[in-house]
C-alpha cells in the first residue's frame, strides 16, 4: 500500500471513530451539535489520531479499539482551533478554507462548541470499553496533561499571547511551541504507546520521537505562514507577523528554521531505531510533517 493510500485509510478510520463518538445534528440541542461537527468535519488531516494509532501498532501488544482513544485527540485539537480563531485570541475568519466557527454560528455558540468538544473527549475515554480501567485512567491523565496549563497546550497559548508584547528570544520561542503545539503531538504518540501496552523503554523512545516531531511541526508551520498563500494554507497567511507572534523565522530566519526542522527529523528517525521495520510508517509520518507544503 502506498503512503498516500495509507493516509487515506487512516483518515477514514479516524473519521468513522468520530462519527461514533459525536452526537448527530439531529440530536437536541441541534445547534450545538451542528457547530461541533462543522469544525470537526471540515477536512482536517487527522495527524494526531494517525500518530496515536500508528504508535500503538508499533508497540503491537493491543490495537483493537485504539481508534476511539485516538479520535479524542482530534476533539481536543478542534476545540483549540475554534477558540484560537475567536476575536479575543487570533481573530481569524478562515480555517481549513472555510469561514471559522464564530463567523458562522456566532461567538457564544463557538465558545460552547469548543467547550463541548473538550468535554466529549474525556467522556469518550472514560467510556472506552476496549481498555481496562488502569489504561483508561492513564489515557485520561495523558490527554489532560498534554492539553493543560503546566507545559501543555494551554500553557503554550498563554505564553503565545503574552509573547506578543515581549522581545522575540529563542528561550521564549522554545517555551511557547514545545507546549502550544508540541505537547499535544507528543501526547498523541504517548497515548498510542500507552494503549498498546508499551514497555518503559519503548515509551521512552516514542516520547523522544514525539518531542522531535512536535517541534518540527511548529517550525514548518511558522515557515509556511511566511511562504504560502491563504489559499494554499486554508487559513489566513501572514497572521503571525501581523500580530507580532514569536516564531522560528522571526528569531532564526527562514533558512535556519528549515535546517532546524531537518535536524528534528533526524532526531525523530534516530528515536525509532529500536523498533526496526515496525516503525516504518512512523518514519514516513515524520517525513510528511517536515516536508509538507500546507
N, C-alpha and C positions, 0 to 999 in steps of 0.2 A: 504494500500500500504506500502510495506517495505521501509526502508530508502534508501536502495540500488536502488530500483525501482524509488523512488522519485528523487534521484540524477540523474539517467539516463534520466528521463523525463525532468528535469530542464536543464540539459546539452543540450538536443535536442532542447529545446526552445531557449536557448542562441545561439546555432549554426544556427538555422533557421533564427533568427534575424540578425546574422552576414552575412549570405548569402544574405539577403535582402539589407544590407547596403553597403557591399564591392563589388566593380566592379569585374566582372568575368575576368578570364585570357585572354579572347578573346577581352577585351576592350583595345584599344590603349591608351598609350604605354603598350604593353603586358608584358614587362619585370618587370615593377614596380608592376603591379597587381599580377603577379606570385610570386614575392618576398614577398609582403604583405601577401598573402594567405599562403605561405609556412610556415611562423611562426605562423600565426593566427590559422591555422587548423592543428597544429602539435600535438594535443592530450591534450590540456590544460584542467584542471579540472573545469574551469569556476566558481571558488569560488566567485569572485567579482560580476558577474551578478546574480548568485543564491542568494547571500546575499541581493542584491538590490531588486530582485523580491519578496523574502520572507518578507523583511521588509515592502514592500508595502502591501502585503497580510495581514500582522499582523495588520497594521493600518486599512486596509479594506474599505476605502471610494471610492477609484478609482484604478482599477488594469488593465483595458484594455489598451493595448499598452505599458505597462511598460517594456516589453522585449526589445524594441528598445532602450529605455533610458538605460537599464541595460547593453546592449551589448557595449555601448560606454566605459564602464569601462574596458572591455576586450581589446578594441582597444588601450587604454592608457597603460594598463599593458603590452601588447605585444610589443608596441613601446619601452617601457622602457627595456624590456628584450633584444631586438635586439641591442639597443645602449649599454646596460650594458655589453654585450658579446664582444664588439669591442676591438681590440688590445689596443686602447688608454685608455680603462677603465679596465675591468676584464680580457680581453684577453682570452676568453674561446672558445673552439671549439666544445662543446657538450651542447645541450639544448633539454630537453624532449626526450632524447635517439637518437637524430639525429644531424648531423652537423649544427652548428649555421649559421645564415643567411649570415654573411660576408664570411664564408668559401665556401658557395655555390654560392653566387651572387657577391662577391667582396665587399670591404669596402664601396665604393662610393654608390652602389645600396642599401646596407644595411642601410646606413645612410638615404638615401632617402625613403626607405621603412618605417623606424621608423617615419620620418617626415610626411609621407603620412597618416599613421595610426593616429597620433596625430591630424592632421588637420581634418581628416574624422570624428573623434569623435565629434568635435564641430559642424561640418556641420550637422551630424545626429541629434544632439539635437536641433539645430536651425530649422530644418525641421520637427520636431516632431509634427504632427498634432493631436495627441491624447490628447495633453495637451494645456492649454491656454497659452497666451504669458507670463504672470507673472510666471507661473510654469516653462516654458522653460528657462526663464532668470535665475530663481533660480537654476535650474539644471546645466546650463552652469557655473554659478558662483561657485557652489559647486564643480564641477569637476575641474575647473581651480585652485581653492584654494588647493584641495587635491593633484594636480599634480605639484604645483608651488614651488616657491623659499622661501616663508615665512611659515615655518613649514609644507610644503608639500613634496611630493616625491623627487623633485629635491634638495630641501634643505638637505634632508637626504642623498642623493647621494653625494653631495658636502662634507658634514661632514664625510661621509664614506671614501672618497678619502683622505681628509686631516688627518683623524684619523690614516692612515697607518704609519704616521711619529710621532704620538703622543703616550703618555702613555695611556694604556687602563684603563680608570676610569669609574665608574658607571655613572657619570654625562655625559660623552661623549657618552657612550653606549646608554643611555636613549634619548639623543638629536638626535642621528643618527636614531634609529629604530622607535621611535614614528612618525618620519617624513617619512623615506625611505619606510617602509612597512606599518606602522600603518595608515598613513594618507589616503591612497587610500582604505584600507579596511574599515576604519570608514566612509569615504566618500561614499562607496558603500551602507552602511546601511542608511546613511543620505539621499542619493538620492532617495532610495526607499520610505523612510518616507515622503519626500517632494512630490514626485509624488503622493503618496496615500493621501495627504492632512492631514498629522499628525497635531494634536493639539500641542501646545508648550510643555506640559508635556510629551506627547508621544515622541516627537522628542528628548527631554532631556534624556529620558530613553533609547531610541535606540542609542543615541550618547554615553552614558556610556557603553552600550553593545559593540558598535563598537570599542571604545577605548580599552576595555579589550581584545577582540578577536584579534585586530590588534597587540597588544603587544605579546599576547600568540602565534600568528602565527610566529612571528620572533624568539621568544625564541625556539620554536620547530624546526624551520628551522635551527638555529645555532646548535642545538643538533644533528639533523640528519646529518649535514655536517661532524660531527665528527664520528658518529656511523655507518652510512650507506656507502655502496659502490657506485661507479659511476653508476654501472649497476642498482642498486636499485633506485637511485635518478633520473636517466635520465640526469644527469649533472655531471660535474667533482666534485668529493668529495674531501674534504680537502683543497679546494681553500682558504678558509678564513684564516686558519693558515699559508699557504704558502705565502699569501700576507699581513700578519700581520694585518688582519682586527680586529677591536674591536668587539668582540662577547660576548654573555652571558656566554658560557663556559670559555672563556679566562678571564673574570672578576670574575665570581662567581663559576666556576667549574660545572661539569655535573649534579651532584645530586641536587645542589641548583637551577640550572637552571630549572630542571624538576619540582621541588617544586614550583618555581615561575610561571611556566606555569599553574599548577593546581590552584594556587591562583587566577590567572587571569580568569580561567574558572569559579571559584566560583563567582567572581565579575560579569561576564557576565550573569550567571544564575540569580543572585540577581537583576540585572538591568531590567530583563524581568518580574518581579513579577506582575506588574500592568496589564499585558496582559493575564495572566492566560493561558488557553489552546490554545489561538490563537498563542502563541509564541512557540508551541511545536517544530516546525521544526527549528526555530532559535536556540533553545537549542540543538537540535541534530547536527546542523551545528557547533556550538561551541565545542561540544564534539568531533566531527570529526577533527576539526582543531587541537585540543590539542593532540588527541590520534592517529593521522595519523602516517604512517611509511614511507611515501615518500613526 
